């Protein structure tokens, strides 16, 4: 498939602590940026959700409390993520 892009297009994938948007938090963010010339840039960040990850969520995505305890929070990553999606 050939995309005729004039600007980069961004694809996101999020893993979270659950599906309740009012209380659950992001534990992983993956971004794929496709440029008009076909080049691609991707980055994945583990995110400390500052809450316990329920076992049910870990069973789905494989991300545990131990994996994220030393990772940055979303607020700490926000500017880096913002720069990538500009």
C-alpha positions as a Markdown table, in Angstrom:
| # | Residue | x | y | z |
|---|---|---|---|---|
| 1 | Unk | 0.0 | 0.0 | 0.0 |
| 2 | Unk | 1.3 | 3.4 | -0.9 |
| 3 | Unk | 0.3 | 6.4 | 1.2 |
| 4 | Unk | 0.5 | 9.8 | -0.5 |
| 5 | Unk | 1.2 | 11.9 | 2.6 |
| 6 | Unk | 1.8 | 15.6 | 2.7 |
| 7 | Unk | 2.5 | 15.5 | 6.5 |
| 8 | Unk | 3.7 | 12.7 | 8.8 |
| 9 | Unk | 1.1 | 10.4 | 10.2 |
| 10 | Unk | 1.3 | 9.1 | 13.7 |
| 11 | Unk | 0.0 | 5.7 | 15.1 |
| 12 | Unk | -0.3 | 5.2 | 18.9 |
| 13 | Unk | -0.6 | 2.0 | 20.9 |
| 14 | Unk | -1.4 | 2.2 | 24.7 |
| 15 | Unk | -1.3 | -0.4 | 27.4 |
| 16 | Unk | -3.1 | 0.6 | 30.6 |
| 17 | Unk | -3.9 | -0.5 | 34.1 |
| 18 | Unk | -7.6 | -1.0 | 33.0 |
| 19 | Unk | -10.4 | 0.4 | 30.9 |
| 20 | Unk | -11.8 | 3.0 | 33.3 |
| 21 | Unk | -10.7 | 6.3 | 31.8 |
| 22 | Unk | -11.4 | 8.2 | 35.1 |
| 23 | Unk | -9.1 | 6.1 | 37.2 |
| 24 | Unk | -6.8 | 3.9 | 35.2 |
| 25 | Unk | -3.4 | 5.0 | 33.9 |
| 26 | Unk | -1.0 | 4.3 | 31.0 |
| 27 | Unk | 1.8 | 1.8 | 31.5 |
| 28 | Unk | 3.2 | 1.7 | 28.0 |
| 29 | Unk | 3.1 | 4.1 | 25.0 |
| 30 | Unk | 4.3 | 3.1 | 21.5 |
| 31 | Unk | 4.4 | 5.5 | 18.7 |
| 32 | Unk | 5.1 | 4.9 | 15.0 |
| 33 | Unk | 5.6 | 8.0 | 12.9 |
| 34 | Unk | 5.5 | 7.6 | 9.1 |
| 35 | Unk | 7.0 | 10.4 | 7.0 |
| 36 | Unk | 5.8 | 11.4 | 3.5 |
| 37 | Unk | 9.1 | 10.0 | 2.0 |
| 38 | Unk | 8.3 | 6.6 | 3.6 |
| 39 | Unk | 10.8 | 6.8 | 6.4 |
| 40 | Unk | 9.6 | 5.6 | 9.8 |
| 41 | Unk | 10.4 | 6.5 | 13.4 |
| 42 | Unk | 9.2 | 4.5 | 16.3 |
| 43 | Unk | 9.6 | 4.6 | 20.1 |
| 44 | Unk | 8.2 | 2.7 | 23.0 |
| 45 | Unk | 8.2 | 3.9 | 26.6 |
| 46 | Unk | 7.3 | 2.1 | 29.7 |
| 47 | Unk | 5.4 | 4.4 | 32.1 |
| 48 | Unk | 5.2 | 4.4 | 35.9 |
| 49 | Unk | 1.4 | 4.7 | 36.4 |
| 50 | Unk | 1.9 | 5.7 | 40.1 |
| 51 | Unk | -0.6 | 3.0 | 41.1 |
| 52 | Unk | -0.6 | -0.7 | 41.3 |
| 53 | Unk | -1.2 | -2.6 | 38.1 |
| 54 | Unk | -4.0 | -5.1 | 38.6 |
| 55 | Unk | -3.1 | -8.7 | 38.0 |
| 56 | Unk | -5.9 | -9.0 | 35.4 |
| 57 | Unk | -4.2 | -6.2 | 33.3 |
| 58 | Unk | -0.7 | -7.6 | 33.7 |
| 59 | Unk | -2.1 | -11.0 | 32.5 |
| 60 | Unk | -3.2 | -9.3 | 29.3 |
| 61 | Unk | -0.2 | -7.1 | 28.4 |
| 62 | Unk | 2.6 | -8.7 | 30.5 |
| 63 | Unk | 3.7 | -5.4 | 32.1 |
| 64 | Unk | 4.1 | -5.8 | 35.9 |
| 65 | Unk | 4.6 | -3.4 | 38.8 |
| 66 | Unk | 8.2 | -4.5 | 38.9 |
| 67 | Unk | 8.8 | -3.5 | 35.3 |
| 68 | Unk | 7.6 | 0.0 | 35.7 |
| 69 | Unk | 8.6 | 1.0 | 39.3 |
| 70 | Unk | 11.8 | 2.7 | 38.2 |
| 71 | Unk | 10.3 | 4.1 | 34.9 |
| 72 | Unk | 9.4 | 7.8 | 34.4 |
| 73 | Unk | 5.8 | 9.0 | 35.0 |
| 74 | Unk | 3.7 | 10.3 | 32.1 |
| 75 | Unk | 4.3 | 13.8 | 33.3 |
| 76 | Unk | 8.0 | 13.2 | 33.1 |
| 77 | Unk | 7.7 | 11.8 | 29.5 |
| 78 | Unk | 5.1 | 14.3 | 28.2 |
| 79 | Unk | 7.5 | 16.8 | 26.6 |
| 80 | Unk | 9.5 | 14.0 | 24.8 |
| 81 | Unk | 6.3 | 12.4 | 23.5 |
| 82 | Unk | 5.0 | 15.9 | 22.4 |
| 83 | Unk | 8.2 | 16.5 | 20.4 |
| 84 | Unk | 7.9 | 13.2 | 18.6 |
| 85 | Unk | 4.3 | 13.9 | 17.5 |
| 86 | Unk | 4.9 | 17.4 | 16.3 |
